[in-house]
């Protein structure tokens, strides 16, 4: 098994939606994983990585990404089991 580390940040642009990226085979968790993150409004947010490799960001209300908000990915780590 490999360990996957997500780093950096993502900001939603007008018209963009979830998922913002899909990970390739060999970098997928065996089940959906959710991670608490900080967002640029100093509020809580979350990142979800599905077993299909789809990576999505959510604001504190889980309503999806908000325009102009930056979502920090640093510190997200999981086992690539699929």
Secondary structure, 3 states (H helix, E strand, C coil): CEEEEECCEEEECCCCCCCCEECCCCCCCCCCEEEEEEECCCCEEEEEECCCCEEEEECCCCCCCCECCEEECCCEEEEECC
